[in-house]
Amino acid sequence: MKSITRLQDENESWKVFSTQLNDLLELAEMGDDSIQGELEKEIDALEKDLEKRAFQAMLSGKYDSEDALLAIHAGAGGTDSQDWAEMLQRMYLRWAEKRGFKVDILDLTVGEEAGIKSCTLAISGHYAFGYLRSEKGTHRLVRLSPFDAASRRHTSFALVEILPQIGDGDADIEINAKDLRVDVYKSSGAGGQSVQKNSTAVRMTHIPTGIVVTCQNERSQLQNRENALKVLKARLLELKAAEQKEEIDGLRGEYTKAEWGSQIRSYVLHPYQLVKDHRSDFEMGNTQAVLDGDLDNFMEAYLKMASS
């Protein structure tokens, strides 16, 4: 039903576009100079809509239209990298907000001094996985460290993983209850009322593969179990695709360490301002806009490169 609804919405969207185009053609054929200005505005809006549709046409992978799971892991760099991981979390939250996507934080582990060690976000929206698959890999930050008393320049790394959210009928992934070990524990928090007094956090281990997922953000143990199972299914799908060597390019891809030489994108805040993607060579000088979620140009450049 979810797939049918998406196809119906897309079909209806193209019908509306076709109607708007025909209406503009009829108005243009009238040759009325008094509506020339209005026509140009309508044509400009239609061209922007067409560019957006052309971009979405590149999202033709098996899971591109699905929701996404986004995980961020702090890498080499200590406290600076944990702070960088939190900056990336904020960047993707802002990007999703601008697109009207729904975001749920499934799991979050905070750093000892600042930032976060890791987080897992469930991002729901049309083509969420298709857009976000361009973000998988190591992201590098160069800046004057706010945690260095001498204000020296530091380089930090964080790894971003992207997985499709799959439903019960979306893929041939079966999980036998006998293959699962589920541990419950108290959720960690910042203290005060935010600390859970009951054991609601869930750690789920898939015994045959050794894959471990955790979810602790919900107050209900049942909700955390459901979310953990969702993440586990996505990771098993990724593993299956890697083993079959058929769909690996559309999923997370080969695991790389978050360290020197493995970055897909660099964010330089000092001594100059620049964000550069090392795969597509696309770059932007407005680093603050990028960190505020202006990522569409990077995503489009990557998809054009990947589809060429």
C-alpha positions as CSV (number, residue, x, y, z in Angstrom):
1,M,0.0,0.0,0.0
2,K,2.9,2.3,0.7
3,S,4.4,1.7,-2.7
4,I,1.0,2.2,-4.4
5,T,0.4,5.5,-2.6
6,R,3.8,6.8,-3.7
7,L,3.2,5.8,-7.3
8,Q,-0.3,7.4,-7.3
9,D,1.2,10.6,-5.9
10,E,3.9,10.7,-8.5
11,N,1.4,10.0,-11.3
12,E,-0.9,12.7,-10.1
13,S,2.1,15.1,-9.8
14,W,3.0,14.6,-13.4
15,K,-0.6,15.1,-14.5
16,V,-0.6,18.5,-12.7
17,F,2.7,19.4,-14.4
18,S,1.4,18.5,-17.8
19,T,-1.8,20.6,-17.2
20,Q,0.3,23.6,-16.2
21,L,2.5,23.2,-19.2
22,N,-0.5,23.0,-21.6
23,D,-2.1,26.0,-20.0
24,L,1.1,28.1,-20.4
25,L,1.3,27.1,-24.1
26,E,-2.2,28.2,-24.7
27,L,-1.6,31.5,-23.0
28,A,1.6,32.0,-25.0
29,E,-0.2,31.3,-28.3
30,M,-2.6,34.1,-27.6
31,G,0.2,36.6,-28.2
32,D,-1.1,39.0,-25.5
33,D,1.8,41.3,-24.5
34,S,0.0,42.4,-21.4
35,I,0.5,39.0,-19.7
36,Q,4.2,38.7,-20.9
37,G,5.6,39.3,-17.4
38,E,3.2,36.9,-15.7
39,L,4.1,34.2,-18.4
40,E,7.8,34.6,-17.7
41,K,7.3,34.1,-14.0
42,E,5.2,31.0,-14.6
43,I,7.7,29.6,-17.1
44,D,10.6,30.2,-14.6
45,A,8.7,28.3,-11.9
46,L,7.9,25.4,-14.3
47,E,11.6,25.2,-15.3
48,K,12.7,24.9,-11.6
49,D,10.0,22.2,-11.1
50,L,11.4,20.4,-14.2
51,E,14.9,20.6,-12.8
52,K,13.8,19.1,-9.6
53,R,12.0,16.2,-11.5
54,A,15.1,15.6,-13.6
55,F,17.1,15.3,-10.3
56,Q,14.6,12.8,-8.9
57,A,14.8,10.8,-12.2
58,M,18.4,10.0,-11.2
59,L,17.1,8.3,-8.1
60,S,16.2,5.1,-9.8
61,G,17.9,2.6,-7.4
62,K,15.9,-0.2,-5.9
63,Y,15.5,1.5,-2.5
64,D,16.0,5.2,-3.5
65,S,12.3,6.0,-2.9
66,E,12.4,4.5,0.6
67,D,13.0,6.1,4.0
68,A,16.5,6.1,5.3
69,L,18.5,5.2,8.4
70,L,21.5,7.6,9.0
71,A,24.2,6.7,11.5
72,I,27.1,9.0,12.5
73,H,30.2,7.7,14.4
74,A,32.9,10.0,15.7
75,G,36.3,9.0,14.4
76,A,39.9,9.9,15.0
77,G,40.3,13.2,16.8
78,G,39.0,12.7,20.4
79,T,36.7,15.3,21.8
80,D,37.0,17.4,18.6
81,S,35.7,14.5,16.5
82,Q,32.8,13.9,18.9
83,D,31.9,17.6,18.6
84,W,32.2,17.2,14.8
85,A,29.8,14.3,14.9
86,E,27.3,16.4,16.7
87,M,27.7,19.2,14.1
88,L,27.0,16.7,11.4
89,Q,23.9,15.5,13.2
90,R,22.7,19.1,13.4
91,M,23.5,19.5,9.6
92,Y,21.4,16.5,8.6
93,L,18.5,17.5,11.0
94,R,18.4,21.0,9.3
95,W,18.5,19.4,5.8
96,A,15.6,17.1,6.7
97,E,13.7,20.0,8.2
98,K,14.0,22.1,5.0
99,R,12.6,19.2,3.0
100,G,9.8,18.5,5.4
101,F,11.1,15.1,6.3
102,K,10.3,13.5,9.6
103,V,13.2,12.5,11.8
104,D,13.3,10.2,14.8
105,I,16.5,9.8,16.9
106,L,16.7,6.1,17.5
107,D,19.9,5.9,19.4
108,L,22.3,8.5,20.9
109,T,25.6,8.1,22.8
110,V,26.9,11.4,24.1
111,G,30.6,12.2,24.5
112,E,32.4,12.5,27.9
113,E,33.3,16.2,27.5
114,A,31.3,17.4,24.5
115,G,29.5,16.2,21.3
116,I,28.4,12.7,20.6
117,K,30.1,9.4,20.1
118,S,27.4,8.1,17.8
119,C,23.8,8.5,16.8
120,T,21.2,6.7,14.6
121,L,18.5,8.7,12.9
122,A,15.4,7.4,11.1
123,I,14.6,9.9,8.3
124,S,11.2,9.5,6.7
125,G,10.3,11.2,3.4
126,H,9.9,10.6,-0.3
127,Y,13.3,9.6,-1.8
128,A,15.0,10.1,1.5
129,F,17.4,7.2,0.9
130,G,18.0,8.2,-2.7
131,Y,19.1,11.7,-1.6
132,L,21.1,10.6,1.4
133,R,23.1,7.8,-0.2
134,S,25.5,10.4,-1.5
135,E,26.5,11.2,2.1
136,K,27.9,7.8,3.0
137,G,31.6,7.8,3.9
138,T,34.1,9.8,6.0
139,H,33.6,13.5,6.5
140,R,36.6,15.6,7.5
141,L,36.6,18.9,9.5
142,V,39.6,21.4,9.6
143,R,39.2,24.2,12.2
144,L,40.8,26.0,15.1
145,S,39.8,23.7,18.0
146,P,37.6,25.2,20.7
147,F,38.9,22.5,23.0
148,D,42.6,23.4,22.6
149,A,43.8,26.1,25.1
150,A,46.4,27.2,22.5
151,S,43.7,27.5,19.7
152,R,45.6,25.3,17.4
153,R,44.3,23.9,14.1
154,H,42.8,20.4,14.4
155,T,41.5,17.9,11.9
156,S,38.6,15.7,12.9
157,F,36.8,12.8,11.3
158,A,33.4,11.3,11.5
159,L,31.8,8.3,9.6
160,V,28.3,8.6,8.1
161,E,26.4,5.4,7.3
162,I,23.3,5.4,5.1
163,L,20.9,2.4,5.0
164,P,17.4,2.0,3.6
165,Q,14.5,1.5,6.0
166,I,12.8,-1.7,4.9
167,G,9.4,-3.0,5.9
168,D,8.2,-6.6,6.5
169,G,7.4,-7.1,2.8
170,D,10.0,-4.9,1.2
171,A,12.8,-7.4,1.1
172,D,13.5,-11.1,1.6
173,I,14.9,-10.7,5.1
174,E,13.7,-13.2,7.7
175,I,14.9,-13.1,11.3
176,N,14.4,-16.2,13.4
177,A,13.6,-15.3,17.0
178,K,16.0,-18.0,18.1
179,D,18.8,-16.1,16.4
180,L,18.3,-13.0,18.5
181,R,19.7,-12.1,21.9
182,V,17.9,-9.1,23.4
183,D,19.4,-7.3,26.5
184,V,17.6,-4.4,28.2
185,Y,19.2,-1.7,30.3
186,K,18.6,1.8,31.6
187,S,18.9,4.6,29.0
188,S,21.8,7.0,29.5
189,G,21.0,10.6,29.8
190,A,22.3,14.0,30.8
191,G,21.0,13.7,34.3
192,G,18.0,14.9,36.2
193,Q,14.6,14.0,34.9
194,S,16.0,12.8,31.5
195,V,17.6,9.7,33.1
196,Q,15.4,6.6,32.7
197,K,14.7,4.8,36.0
198,N,13.4,1.8,34.2
199,S,15.2,-0.6,31.8
200,T,13.8,0.6,28.5
201,A,17.0,0.7,26.3
202,V,17.5,-2.4,24.1
203,R,20.6,-4.0,22.8
204,M,19.8,-6.6,20.1
205,T,22.4,-9.1,18.9
206,H,22.0,-11.2,15.7
207,I,23.9,-14.4,16.8
208,P,24.6,-15.8,13.3
209,T,26.2,-12.7,12.0
210,G,27.3,-11.0,15.2
211,I,25.6,-7.7,14.2
212,V,24.7,-5.6,17.3
213,V,22.2,-2.7,17.3
214,T,21.1,-0.5,20.2
215,C,18.1,1.8,20.6
216,Q,17.4,3.8,23.7
217,N,15.7,7.0,22.8
218,E,12.1,6.0,23.3
219,R,10.6,5.7,26.8
220,S,8.9,2.4,25.9
221,Q,10.9,-0.8,25.8
222,L,8.5,-2.1,23.1
223,Q,9.2,0.9,20.8
224,N,12.9,0.5,21.3
225,R,12.6,-3.2,20.4
226,E,10.7,-2.3,17.2
227,N,13.2,0.3,16.2
228,A,16.2,-2.0,17.0
229,L,14.6,-4.6,14.8
230,K,14.2,-2.1,12.0
231,V,17.9,-1.2,12.1
232,L,18.9,-4.8,12.3
233,K,16.8,-5.7,9.2
234,A,18.5,-2.8,7.3
235,R,22.0,-4.1,8.3
236,L,21.1,-7.6,7.4
237,L,19.9,-6.4,4.0
238,E,23.2,-4.6,3.5
239,L,25.2,-7.7,4.4
240,K,23.1,-9.8,2.1
241,A,23.7,-7.4,-0.8
242,A,27.4,-7.3,-0.1
243,E,27.6,-11.1,-0.1
244,Q,25.7,-11.4,-3.4
245,K,27.8,-8.6,-5.0
246,E,24.7,-7.3,-6.7
247,E,23.4,-4.2,-5.0
248,I,26.4,-3.1,-2.9
249,D,26.8,0.3,-4.7
250,G,23.2,1.3,-3.7
251,L,23.7,0.6,0.0
252,R,26.3,1.8,2.5
253,G,29.3,0.6,0.5
254,E,32.6,-0.7,1.8
255,Y,33.3,0.1,5.4
256,T,36.1,2.7,5.7
257,K,37.8,3.9,8.8
258,A,37.1,7.5,9.8
259,E,40.7,8.8,9.5
260,W,43.2,10.4,7.1
261,G,43.0,9.6,3.4
262,S,39.5,8.1,3.5
263,Q,37.4,11.2,3.4
264,I,34.7,11.8,0.8
265,R,34.2,15.5,1.8
266,S,36.3,18.1,3.6
267,Y,34.9,21.0,5.6
268,V,37.6,23.6,6.0
269,L,36.9,26.5,8.4
270,H,40.5,27.6,8.9
271,P,42.7,29.1,7.4
272,Y,40.0,29.6,4.6
273,Q,36.4,28.7,4.2
274,L,35.6,25.9,1.8
275,V,33.5,22.7,1.6
276,K,34.7,20.3,-1.1
277,D,33.4,16.9,-2.2
278,H,36.4,14.8,-3.3
279,R,34.4,12.5,-5.5
280,S,32.5,15.1,-7.7
281,D,34.9,18.0,-7.1
282,F,31.9,20.2,-6.3
283,E,32.7,22.9,-3.7
284,M,31.1,25.8,-1.9
285,G,32.7,28.7,-0.1
286,N,29.7,29.4,2.2
287,T,30.6,26.8,4.9
288,Q,27.9,28.1,7.3
289,A,25.1,27.5,4.8
290,V,26.3,23.9,4.3
291,L,26.5,23.2,8.0
292,D,23.0,24.7,8.2
293,G,21.8,21.9,5.8
294,D,22.3,23.3,2.3
295,L,23.4,20.0,0.8
296,D,21.3,19.6,-2.3
297,N,24.0,20.8,-4.6
298,F,26.5,18.3,-3.3
299,M,23.9,15.5,-3.6
300,E,23.0,16.5,-7.2
301,A,26.7,16.7,-8.2
302,Y,27.4,13.3,-6.8
303,L,24.3,11.7,-8.4
304,K,25.2,13.2,-11.8
305,M,28.7,11.8,-11.5
306,A,27.6,8.4,-10.3
307,S,25.0,8.1,-13.2
308,S,27.4,9.2,-15.9
